[in-house]
């Protein structure tokens, strides 16, 4: 069986080439930074059960209690003082399970002897590794969004979309949005988040949920287009967060890392540089891929999907109320010994491992290629992580809204 073709993105130095190797800019992810990390418990099987104690308020409002009175008779007896009037309270919980997911990545194959004939290989190699890492980070963000969006209640921007508590859906089933996101809708959402116990007694320590002059402050992760419309239309309510870090502690650094700079009333706006966008099939929201691949001079390249940009195709956007109580990412920590025998150390957190020889060249069919001197190598990375259920999935939210193809304001030349 023939080995896989050698990655030929390197240029053979038969002509003069610029010493500069340019790399497309990458994007940071607020989701990766904001969702807490933990460790998946060892030796508990492939699923973990979580019991969430649910609120259990009394269904009827209090009617004033039973009066203690003195009888009108000659004895003047005290009525009801020794009577019992119990109200039975109950406690309920919801049990759910979660388990680890796994996937991996393989880089292209390199041959070390080709290095002597190729142009600027060391710089190219460094840039290629950074580019692969950016793609993996983008994919991890997509994984976290997939699970976060299916745990939290759904709200839809429409005339009646914020008149009741939202419902989570594993298929993102909800009505089609008919409006852009407005501050009035977020004002309605404030009361619903409070009803869902979305706020802690004090700031949560992560900076994602805090307290401000208008009460609780939630982090709104939104498309800069949607966020910009709200900020422009509510300049009187805007607060500049650049000078509001003194009480945030470590949370202040997180706010800066995810890009929060301004707040409007009860929401801190964090820009979602490459947000998820959707179509609607009449029943549910369907994600539009953010990137498309095409042929480059050698290999392939990714560009932003034109359908993702076009509001007439990707007609719906999504914004997240981002809190640390919805979910955690629990990494699987591998055992590197078994019965006194040692294995090669491994990491399941997406760290790149460089492999040479047959392990690098092994094809999908399982046949190893002949490489006794280990001239060939490639990078590999594995993820094993559980989207763990947090203490309050209803503390966050996903908001679907319509992306209106508004005409831009123009200034005529004179």
Residue, then its C-alpha position, 0 to 999 in steps of 0.5 A: x500500500x502506498x504511503x500518503x502523499x508528502x505535504x507539499x506546501x513548502x516551496x522548493x528554492x528554485x527562485x527568490x521568495x520573500x523571507x516573510x511568511x504571512x498568516x491570516x489573523x485568528x480570533x479569540x474566544x469568549x466562550x472558551x475563556x468563560x466556561x469553567x474547567x474541571x477534571x472528569x472523575x476517574x473510574x466512574x464509568x462513561x456517564x455521571x449523574x447530577x442531581x439539581x435541587x429545584x426551587x420549591x416555593x409555595x403555590x398559593x400566596x399567604x392569606x394572613x395566617x390564623x388569628x389568635x383571639x380571646x373568646x367573648x365569653x365570661x371565661x375569656x379563654x384564648x382561642x387557637x393559641x395551642x392549635x397547630x397550623x402546619x404547611x408541608x414543604x417539599x423538596x424536589x430534584x432533577x437528575x441528569x447525566x453527562x459523559x465525555x466526548x472525544x475527537x482528534x486532529x492530525x496535521x500533514x506529513x513532513x519529510x525531514x530530508x526535504x527540508x534541505x531543498x525547501x524555502x524557509x522551512x523553519x518559519x513555515x513550520x512555526x506558522x503552520x503549527x500556529x494556524x492549526x492551533x487556531x483552527x482547533x481553538x475555533x472548533x473547540x469554541x464550536x463544541x462548547x457553543x453546541x452544548x451551551x445552546x442546548x442547555x439554556x432556555x431559548x428566547x426569540x426576538x418577537x412581539x411576544x418572545x419575552x412574555x414567558x420563561x424560555x424552554x431549552x431544546x436539544x434541537x433548537x426548536x423554536x419559532x422564527x424571530x421577527x425582529x432585531x434584538x432591542x434593549x426593551x427585549x433585554x429589559x424584559x429578559x432581566x425579570x425572567x433571569x431573576x425569576x430563574x435565579x440567575x444572579x448570585x448573592x454577590x458577584x460570582x468572582x468570574x466577572x461574568x455576573x456582577x452588580x452595578x448601579x442598575x442592579x445585576x449585570x449579566x454578560x451579553x455575548x453578541x454579534x458586534x452588529x447587534x450589540x452596536x445597534x443597542x449601544x447606538x440607540x441607548x447612549x444615555x444608559x451606557x456606562x464605560x467599564x474601563x474605569x469600573x475594574x476596582x471592585x472586580x479583582x480577577x474578574x476585571x482581567x477576564x472582562x478585558x480578555x473577553x472584550x467587555x468594555x461597555x454596559x447598557x443597563x443590566x448587560x455588559x456587552x462582549x463582542x462575539x467576533x465570529x458568532x453563530x448564525x442560522x437559517x430556520x426550517x419552519x420548526x428549528x434553527x439550523x446553523x450556517x457554517x462560518x467557513x468554506x474551504x477552497x483550493x490554495x496554491x498548495x493544499x486548501x485554505x479557509x475563507x468566511x462563508x458568503x452565506x454566513x455573511x449574507x442576511x438574506x441567507x443566514x437570516x437569524x443571529x444568536x446572542x448568549x447570556x454567558x454565566x459560569x453556572x450553566x456548564x463546565x468543561x471537564x477534561x479527562x485525565x489519562x492514567x499513564x500506568x496500569x498494573x505497574x506498566x508505564x505508558x507514554x504520557x498523554x494529554x487529552x486537552x488538545x496538546x500537539x504531539x509530534x510523531x515520527x515513523x510508522x505511527x505518523x504514516x499509518x493510514x485510515x485503513x490501518x496499514x503502517x507504511x515502511x519508515x525504519x529510519x523515522x524520516x517522516x513526521x506529523x502532529x497529532x492532538x486528542x480531546x477527551x472532555x465532558x460537557x458537564x452540567x452546571x448548578x443552574x442551566x437556567x441561569x443563562x439564555x440563548x436569544x435568536x433574533x432577525x438579521x435585517x438587511x438594513x441599507x447603510x447611511x451614505x454621505x454624498x460627495x460635494 
